[in-house]
Structures are given as C-alpha cells and as structure tokens.
C-alpha cells in the first residue's frame, strides 16, 4: 500500500495558503486523519506550521527553509510535516498560539510547533531563520536537534508536552468551579478609563509601534462617551480614527485598510488587507459620523464598502478573505509611489498638489525611496500655497486620484485569497447592514442580503442545522466554530434590523439555537469555541479575549441577550448569564482584553433598549432619525402593523404566540407606531420616533 504521507499532499487542497507550499520539497500534509494516524503509527513527532496566504513572514520562511532540500530531507525522514491555514482552522491556531504566548511571551505567524504524535506541544516559536541570526536559533539546527532528541531523550520531551498541555487546558478550557457575580454597568466606564490610559495622545491609537486598529476599544470608548459625555473619550476615539484615515494604514487611492502599521505614527503599513478589518473599521467610522456629523467619516466608510465590493466580493454574493501584502515578489509594491511615477501620469499642477498632499518625496518613507501615501498637508494649506480655493484643490486631487488609481491597475496585483468564511462574512454583513441605516443606502442592505444568501446556501445544512466553516471553488470544508455561528447570526440579525425582513431574523434565531446546542456547556457555564460534535483536540478552547476579530464568546453572549425576547423559551438568557458569571473575575481584572465581553456585561446590567416599530413600511422621517442618531446597543425590532399580519410571521418562525418584543405592540390609529421598551417597561405607543427615543433618557433626567 502506498504511504499516504510519503509525498506532499497539498495539491489536494483548495486553500491558497496551502497551495503556496505545493512545490516545497517538504512532504507537507494537511491536518487530517491520514497525517495524524501516520504520526501515531510511525511514532514520529509532528512539525506543525500554521500561517495564512497574506502572511509576509510565512512567505519568507517558505523561501528560506521549506524550499531547502536538505532541511526538507530531515523533516520528511524524522517528522510528519503538517501545514495548516489558520483561517480554515482557527481552533488549532488558538490552541497552539496560546502555548506560544505562555512560553515565549509573544506569538504570530508563521507559527512553528513541534508536537508529539498525540498532538501535545513540546517546542514552539514563530519565524525561524534557516541559520542562527540575532539571537534566534536556526531552523536547520532545530529540526536536526529534535530529530535526535526524540530518540535519545524522549522522556524529557513527553514530560514537557504533558506540562504544556495542562497549561493550555488551564488557560483555554477550564472555568471557575464557583462562578462570580457579573460586574454591573460600571464596568464600561472602567474599560474606558483603561483605554484612555493606554491611548497615544501624540500619534493616535493605543500603545507604541506596531500599531493595530483596535476597533473594539474605539467602540467601547464611543459608547462610554455617549453615556458620560466625557470629552476626553471622544477626543481619543477621533484621534485614533483620524490617524488611521490619514496615515498609511488606509489605501488613499483604492479605499480600505491594511492590516496594521509597523511604526508608532501610522506611516508604513503591513500591506495585507483582511476582510474583518474592513468590517470592524467601517462600523467605527459610521459610529463617529453619527456622533459628530463629520462627513469625512461617512466618506471613509463609503470608500471601504466600495473597496470590498470591488475587490473582495464573489460574483454570486459573499465576501473573500484577504488580499496579499506582496505583488511582484515584494511587499507593498502595488501601493507605493515616487515623484517620477506620479508626474508620468499627471499634469504639473495636479502632480504638485498630489505629492504635497500625500507626502510623495524623492527620499520616500519606504523601501527603495518609494512613498506610502499619507495625508501630509491640509486642503487649506494647499489652497493658500497654490492660490486656489479649497474646492479647486479638492477637485484637482480627486482627478489626480482617479488617474493614478487607473494607472495602478496596470501593476501586478496582490493575490486574493478567495475563501468565503462564514464568520468573517457575518462581520461584513453586519457592517453593510449598519451602513445601510447610517448612510440611508438600500444598496448596502441588498449586498448584505446577497452575501447572507450565498453563505446560507453553501454553508448551512438545513437538515442537521449545522454550519460549515468555508467554501471555495464550490468545495465546502470544515465544521463551523463559535465565531462562524455567532458572527453570522449577528450579521443576519443586523440585516433584519436594517430592512425589517423576516428571513434574516429567522436565520439568526436558527443559528443562535444551534449555537446553544453545539457550543454551550451548562456545567462549565461557557460557550466553547469548537462544536460538541466536532473533532476532539488536546483541549477544547474558549475564545474570551478580543484578538484581530472580536471575542466569539462576547459576540455570542451579546447576541443571546438581544434575541432573548424574540425566543424566550430558547434558553438564551440563562446561557448569557452563566457566561458572564463564569468570566466575572477575568472581565474585572483585565477589561481591555475582554472588550466584547465587557459590552455584553454592560448590556446585561443595563438592559437591552428596544424600539419596536409596528409598520409595514418604515416612514422616511423615522429612517432619517435612525440614520443620524448614535444609539449603541439599541435593538430596532420591526414587525407588521397588525396582529393578523404578525400571525403570518409567527407561523414562519414556528412560534405559538407572539414573543414579548412584539406582543400587544401593533400600530394604532392606522398609522406607523413605535414603542420604546427597556427592563420590562415600555413607553406609550407614539407616532413620533423622537418622542419614543426621548423616553430612554427621561428616567435618567428624573
């Protein structure tokens, strides 16, 4: 029988990241039963390499080490080499990133882990150069050393593996034997205070370089400002948003945001573009627009949506995962400019204005004297310098940007990872739905609906009521994780709020019920990251902390609180309360690491504000009001005007009676009617939405 692991099997995979390694001399295996069985049967350790297609240092390590025939020979003879796309298997990434952070104090990609045949880690790191460099061990030395040590000092390796596995389990799987008391609404202010202390008031954002977007922190700060009116909170939020919008993080020609900036002042980005960053940042710019009325924030959100439509959208609906950082074998070459390149495409005045506006200089700010575009001069300064009006300057710059955007299209484009991931699509669907409301743009809701329909058609199994992780080129692969169920349900629910359509609400409730069934453990008082019916790993992780995406545990808990009054018998409220009690001490101890759980905690403590609109069509003036008001946490519950029409909805939802959020809330006097409710108390019905919204604050003023 042919040895199934005797060759590189990544040619059988759809993942662009895995396929990038098809030509390596390493006999890479996907993480599957064949590879795991071979490790156990041959009693060989596993070398696990985790990355993703847009990862720069993953490419570097592949070029330096995985393409080296001598290194490959050692890996093939003494190990079972396994390659994992972290975007397909976030559970494996979560488990082994955790031990990397515990042991080394850091993490990242590529993640390099040596495992026993049972999957227990005994050595871990990230990028390793092929030979020792600047204090880092050489990868060649490591693989040769572990090949020998596995034979000569097996007991020591296995003892370490046991200790590390216990450490992972303690960190990721265990919950307190005695739950605590969930924090009250004051936890939001404590989180805001911590965020303000971490803020960089000189350059915007949080901490030093590298600078990450941190949309969750900005969300918490804006919510805190809305409650307290503390000016410092708003200042810190808009400083971060302005720095990101004006700096190198943003693509000033094509829209959208890069992953992060390598420096403190947001000048030079790490150039990959991730779908989840577009979702998180677009939502925050919409919030800032509603809070401040500043049209520039709306413009940033619109440009971000246009970028996603143009470059990350499947023709049939659904959103792709990433754009690579590299093109032409170099990072960032698609995006950078020199004065000569600008002048080769523009007339003199437009070239001068563009170079001054975006800091394009002969010396540059990036490699090879090229420039990453950063806003370097205000419109008023340029108007004064060139003796033009600000409108004239803006018109010239817009023409210049259109011309250079078209010229840039002739360059080699960054590769696109065309995986459609359920969870990441949920985040983007939510952002599009929020954009439809804030920008009064029904086309955004239509795109959100197409994406939701695509994901539902390809990844949701109606018979088993289970969700798969991803689809690519028609191939569906992998169990859905908590983030897939929770993020997609949140996107569906937000689309219902934006449109009043029943179908996305029904799907959100179905997903939430499946989440409760597959991920909630009442004895442990938590929602695990992996489904009950999924693959058994060395530990069953939870995702409580916010990373580059929100905590799936926090998003699911918040969603349960929102849906409790739509499906009161589903157990959503009990599960949410249990999670918040289990994590009470961790939330209090480190709120900035648990922002999503903080927001859920504050919601549980304060009550979910609900605005029930009984109307067959939302009046234009109501839409205008909801577009212009910053109302974080508000659930806009749409229902038909009459109870007779509502009965049709109840049949579709398979409900015997109207849930509390709709019961006895029909339209009055034959006119669209709105009810404001919070903490089991409701306003009188009214036809004036401003009057209904004022009810939420009336008690605070009493």
N, C-alpha and C positions, 0 to 999 in steps of 0.2 A: 504494500500500500504506500502511495506517495506521502511523504512527510508534509502535512498541511502548512507547517511553519518553515519549510525549507526554502522559501522564496519570499520576495517582497509582494505582499498581497494587497497593497493599497490601490492597485489598478481596479479592484472590485468596488471601490468606494466612490461616492459622489462628492464628498466634502472637498472643496477646493484646497483646504489646508492639507488634508491627507494626500491628495493627488499631487501637491507640490513635491512630495517625497517619493513619488513612484520610481524615479530614476536613481535614487540613492542605492549604493551597493549594500546598505543595511537591509536585512530581511525583515522589514517592518511588518508588524501585524496590527490589525485593528483590535480594539478591546472587545473580544468576543469569546465564546466558549472554546473554540478551537485553540486560540492562543493560551487561555487560562488552563485548559486541560493539558496542553503541551508542557507548560511550566511545571505542573504538578507531576506529570508522568515522567518527564526528563529530569525532574528535581533541579531545575535551573532557576536562578533569580530572574525577575523581570526588570528590564530597564524601561521605564515609562517616561515618555516625552510628551508634554502637553503644551499646545500653543493654539494659534488661530491664524487665519490666512493673511491678515493685515499686520501681523506682528513683525516689526523690523528685526529684532534680535533673534527671532526664530529663523529668519532667512540667513542671518549671519552665521548662526551655529550650524545650520544645514550646509552652508558653503564651506565652512572651515573644517567641520568634524564629520558630519554624516555623509559627506561626499568623499571622505578619505578611505581608500580601500583597506589600509592597514587597521584603522580604527574599526571599520566595518567587520573585518575578519574576526577581531576579538569579540565584538558584540554578537555576531552570528554564532560563534562557537560556544560561548560561555553564558549567554543570556537569551531570554526571549524578548526581543526589542518590540515595544508596543508604542504606537503613535496615536494620540487622542486629540481630537478637535474640541477645545474647551466649550465652544458654542453648541456642540452637539451633546456633550456630556458634562454639564456644569456640576453634577453630583461628584464625579471623580475629581474635578478641579477643586471643588470646595474642600473635600476631604484632605487632599494632599497639599493644597496651598496652606491649609491650617497648620500642618506639621512643619511646613517650611517657615511659616511665620513664628511658630513657637520656638523652633530650634535656631533659626538664623536671625530672627528679628525683622525679616522682610520677606518679600515674595515677588511674584511677577512671572513673566513669560519670556522665553520658554521655561517651563517648569520641568526639572530633571529629577526623577525619583527612582531609587533602587528599591525593589520590593522582594520579599520572599515569594515563593510560589503561591502562597495563600493571600497575597496582596498586602502584606504588612510592611510598612516602610522602614528601612534601616539607614538610608542616607538620602539627603535631599539638597537641592540648590536650584539655581535658575540657569542663567547663561554661564557656560564654562568655555574659556578659550581652549584651543587644541593643546597648547603648551602653557606651562605656568606663566602668569602675567600679572604684575602689580598686586601680588599677594594672593591672587586667585589660583587654585590648583588647576592643572591642565586636565582636560577631559581624557586624553590618552592615558595619563597616569592613573586616573581614577578607575577607568574600566579595567585596566590591567591589574590594578591593586585588588579590586573587588572580585575579579575572576579567581585570583589566588586565595584571597581571604575566605571566600565561600568554601574552599576545600580545606583550608588549614585552621580556621578559627570560626567555625560555623556556630558554635555555642554563643560566642560573644555577639555575633550578628543577630541571632534569633532572640537573645535576651534584650538587645536594644530594640528590635522590632516589636516585641511584646510591650515594652515600656512606652514606646512612641504610640502604639495603637491605643493603649489605655489613655494616654494623654489626649489623643484625638477624640476618643469617646467621651471623656470628661468634658471637653470643650464643646463638642457639637451635638451629642446625643442626650446627655443627662439633663434632667430638670430637677429643681429642688423637691425634696421629699415633703416639705411643708411650704406651700405657696405663701407669698407675702400679700400684703394689701396693695392693690394697684394705686399708683400715685393719683392725686387729684389734678384739676385743671391747671394748678400752678406749675406743673412740670413743663408746660410750653414756655413759660417765662424763664424758667431755669435753663432750658435749652437755648433760648435766645441769648441769655446772658453769656453762656459758654461760647456760643458762636461769635458774639461780639468781641469777646476776649481773644479769640483766635483770628480775628479779622486783620488783614493787612490794609491799614488805612492809607498807606502811601501808593500802593500799586493795585489795590482792589483784590478781592478774593480772600483766600484763607491760607495762612502759613507762608512758607517760602517756596522756592522752586524745588521740584517741578510743580506747576500749578494745574490743578484739576478743576473742572467746572463746579462741582458740588451743588447741583440744583436742589437737592433735598434740604440742605442748610438754608438756601435762599428762600425756599418755600416756608420753612419754619419761621424765619425772620420776618417775612412779609405777613404771615398770619399773626405773629406776635405784635407787629406794628398796628395791624388792624384792630387788635383788642386794646392795646395800651396807648397808642398814639405816640409812642416814644420815637422822637425824630432820629435818634442815632441808629435805630434799627432800619428805618427806611434808607438812611444815608449809606449804611454798609451794604444793603442789598443792591441799590442802584449803582454804587461804586463797582461792585463785582460785575453787574450786568453791563455797565458801560465799558469796563476794561476788556471784557470778553468780546463785546461787539466791535470795539475799535481796534483791538490788538490782532495778533497773528493767529489767534485761535479760530477766528472767523474767516471764511473764504470770501473776500470782498468782491470778487468777480462772479462767483458761481453760487454763493449762498451756502448755508450750512456751516457746521462747526467741525473742526478737527478734534482729536481725542483729548489732548492736553498740551500745555506748553512746558518746554524744558527749563524755562527760566522763571525768575520772580516777577518780571514785568510784562508777561504775556506777549513777548515779541516773536519767538520762534516756536512753532508747534511740533508735536509728533503728528505726522500728517494724515494718519488714517482717519476715516470718517465712519463712525458707528451709528447704526440706526437708533440705538437707545439714547445716545447723546442728543440727537436731533429732537427726540420726543421730550426729554426732560427739559431741555433749554427752551424749546418753543413754548412750552407751557409756562415757564417762568417769565418770559418776555410778555406773554399775554397778561399774566398777573400784574406785571409792572405797568403795562399800558392801562389796565383798568384802574389801578390805584392812582396813577399820576396823570393820566390823559395825554402822556407824551407819545406823539405819533411815531417817533423813531423806534419805539419798542414794537409797535404793531408792524412796522416795516420789516424789522428783523425777523419776526415770527412769519410774516408772509414769505419772505425770501427763503426761510428754512423750509417751509412747506413746499415751495416751488422746487427747491433743490431735491427734496425727497420724491416729489412727483416725477421729476425729470430723470434722476439718476439712481433711485433706489426702489422703483416701482415695477412690479411684474405686469405684463400686458393684460393679464386676466384678473388683476387685483392682487393685493398682498404686497408686502414690502421686503426687499432684500436686506441682508445683514450688514455688509460693510463695503467700503472702498479701501483698497490697499494704500499704504503710505508711499510705496515705491512705484516708479514707472521708469522705463529705460534702465533698470537696474540700480537706480539711485533714489534715495528718499527725497521727496518734495519737488522734484524737477518739473512736475506738471504745473506747479503753483507759483514759482518764483520768477522774478524779472530783473533785468538790467536796464539802465537808461537807454542803451543802444537798442535793445529789443522793443522797448516802449516806443521810441522815436521811429522805428522802422514801420510802425503801423499807424501813427497818429500825426496830424499836422502839428506845427510847432507849439501853438498856444495850448492846445489840448494836452500835448505831451508834457509841457512845463507844469501845467496845473495838476496833472495826474501824478507826476513824480513828486511834486511838492506835497500834495495831499497825502500820498501813501508812502512817503519816505524812501523813494527809489533813488539811490545814490551810487556813485561809482564804486565806493568801497563795500556797499551792501551790508546786510546784517546776518547773512547765512553763508553757506559754503560757496567757494569759488566766486566770491564778491557778488553774489546774487542777493536779491532782496525779497523777503517775505513781506507782503503788503500789510502795513499798519497805518492807521489814521495818524498823521503826523502834523497836520495843520488844520485849523478850523476854517469853515466856509467864510466867516467874517474876516479872518486874517488874509485869506487868499483874495477876497474881494478888494480889500484895501491895497494889497500889494500889486494887483493887476489892474486896478482902477475899473472894476466891474461891479455890478450888483451881485448880491448873493444868489439871486435866482439865475443870473447868467453863468456864474461859476458852477452852480449845480447842474445846469443844462449841459455845459461843456463836459463836466465829469461823467454825467450819465451817458453821453455819446461815446466818450473815451472808454468807459467800462464795457459798453456793448461791443465796440470794435475789438477790444483786447480779449473779451470773452470768446468772441468768434475766432480770433486768431489762436487762442489757446487750444481750441478744439482740434487743431491740426497736430498738436503734440501727441506723443504716445500717452494713452490714458492709463490711469491706475486700474489694476484688475478689480473686478467686482465679485464678491462672494455672494452667490445667488441662492443661498439657503433662505427659505422662508421659515422663520422660527415663530412658534405660536406666541410665546411670551413677549418677545420684542415687538411683534406685530400688535399685541394688545396695548403696549405703551404708546405706539404711534397712532393707533386708532383713537385712543383716549385724547391724545394731543390734537388730532384733527377734529375730533368732536368738540373739544374746548374752543378751538379756533373757529369752528362754525358758529358758535354762540358769540364769542367776543368780537369777531370781525364781521358778524352778520353775513356770512358767506356760505350759502347752502351747498356750493360745490365741494367744500371741505367735508361736509357731512356725507355727501354722495361718495367721495373717495373712501371715507372711513367705512361706509357700508359695503363697498366693493371688496375692501380688504377683509372685513369680517366674514363676508360670504365666502370668499376664497379660502380662508383658513378653516372655516366651519366645514366646507365641502371636502377639503383634503385631509384634515387632521382630526375631526371629531367623528367618533363612531357612535351613531345613534343607538345601535342595538346594545352595546356594552356601556354606553355613556362614559367613555374614556377618551382622553385627548392624547394625541401623539405630539412629539417634540418638533419635528421639522419635515418639510417636503422640499425636494429639489429635483428638477428634471423629471417630475412625476413620481419619484420614489419617496415614500413615506418611511421615516425611521425614528425609532426611539420612543420610550414612554415619555409622556408629559410629566414635568416636575411641578412643584408647587408654584413656581413663578409662571409657568405656562397657564395653568388654570386661573391663578389669581389675577395676573396682568391682563389676560384675555377677557376674563369676566369683568374687570374694571373698565376695559375699553368698551365692551358691549353695553355695560350699564351707563357709561357716559354718553354713548351714542343714543341710547333711549332718552336720556335727559335732554339731549340737544334736539331730537326730532319728534319725540312723542310716539315713535313707532313701537308696537308691542313686541315684534320679533326679537330685537336685540335684548329687551328686558327678559323675555322668556329664556333666551340662551344664557344670559348672565345668571339667572336663578338655577338653570340646569348645571352650569359649571360650578356654581357655589355649592350645590348639593353634592356634586361629585367630589369637590374639594373636601367637604366634611367627611364623606365616606372614605376616601382614599388616603387622606393625609392627617386627619385629626385622631389623636390618641387621648382619650379621656383620662386614662390612668396617669399618663405623663403630663397632661394639661398643656399639650402643644400641638402644633401642626408641623409635621416633618417635611423635609424638602423632597423626599422620594416617596413614591406611592407605596401603599401597603402591598399591592400586587406586583411590585417591581423587583428588580434584581437585588439580591442580598449582597451587601458590600461589607467591608471590615467594620463599618459603623453606619448608623442611619443619621445623616446630618440634619440639622436645622439651619435656617438662614435668618438669623435675628438682626444682624448688623447690615447697614447700608454699605454697598460697595460701589461699583460703577453703575449698577442699577439699584433701585430701591430694595429694601429687605422684603422678600416674598412673604415672610411671616407677618410683617407690618401691613403690607398691602392687603393680604387676605383677611387679617383681623379687622381692618378698617372697612373693607367691603362687607364683611359679615354684619357689622353694625349698621351699615346703610340698608342692607337687604332684610334685616330682621323684621321690619314692619310690612314687607311685601310677602314674606313667607314665615309667619310667626311660629309655625309648627316644625320648622326645619332644624332647630337647634343652633342657629347661627349665633344668637346672643350668648348662649351658655358657652359655646366654644370660644368666642371672643373674650369673655370674662376670664375663662380659665387661662388663656394665653397671657393676658395682661397680669394676672396674679402670679403666674409662673415666672414671668420676666420682670416683676416689680422691682427687685433689688438691682438687677442689671440696668434697667432703664434709669433708675435714680442715680446709680453710680457712674454711668457714662452715657448721658443723654445724646451727645453728639454722634456717638457710634450707632445709636438706635433711633435716628430721627423718624423713620416711618412708624416705629412702634410708639414713639412719643406722640405723634399726631393721632394715632389710634387711641392712645390713652387719654389724651385731651378730649377727643370726641366722646369717648365712653363717659368721662366725668362730667362734661358739659351738656351732653345730649345732642342728638343729631337734629339740626334745624331742617324742617321740611316745608316746602312750598308746594302744595297740591293745586294744580291748575286743571279745573274742570272745563274743558273747551275742546271742541272738535278741531279748531284752528287757533293757534296762539296769536292774539292780536299783535299788530305791528308795534304798538307802543309798549307792550309787555316785552317783546323781543329787544327793543331799544334799551329798555331799562336793564334787563338782564345782561345785555352786552356791555353796558357802561359801568356796572357796579361790580366791585370786588367783593365776592361773597364766599369765602373759602369754607368748604365743608357743607355748603347748602345742598340738599337733595331737592332737585326740581322734579316732582312727581307728576307726570302728565297722565290724564285719564279722560275717557269720553265725557261729554257734557251730561248725559242722562244715565240713570242706573240701568235702563233697558239696554243701552249700548254697552255699558260696562259688563253686563251679563255675558255678552259675546266674548269679551276678553277673558272673563273668568273661566269660560269653557275651554278656551285655548290654553290657559295656564293650568287647567285641571284643578281648579280651586272650587270648593263647595260654597264658599262665601267670600265676600269682599274682604281683603286684608285691611288692617287698621288704617293704613295710609290713604285708602280710597273710600272706606265705608262712610256713608252719610255725608259725602262731600260732592254732591252733584251741583250742576250750575243752577243758579237762582234767577228768576225773572227772565228766563230765556236768554241770558247774556253770559259770556265767559266769566267764570267766577274763580277766585283764588282764596285759598286757606293757608294761613301760616300756623305751624304747629311745632312744639318743642317740649320734650319731657312730659308727654301725655297731656299737654294743654294746648288749646287751639284758639286762634283769633276768630272773630265773627266772619262769616263769608263777606267778601267785598269784590267789587268790580274794578278796584283801583289797586294796582300792584304795588305802588309806592306806599299806600296805607298798610298793605299786608307786610311789606318788608320793615316798615317802621315798628310793627308790633314786636319784632325780635329784640329791639333795643329799648322798648318802652319800659320793660321791667327793670333794666339796668339804670334807667334815669329816675325811677320812682324813689 
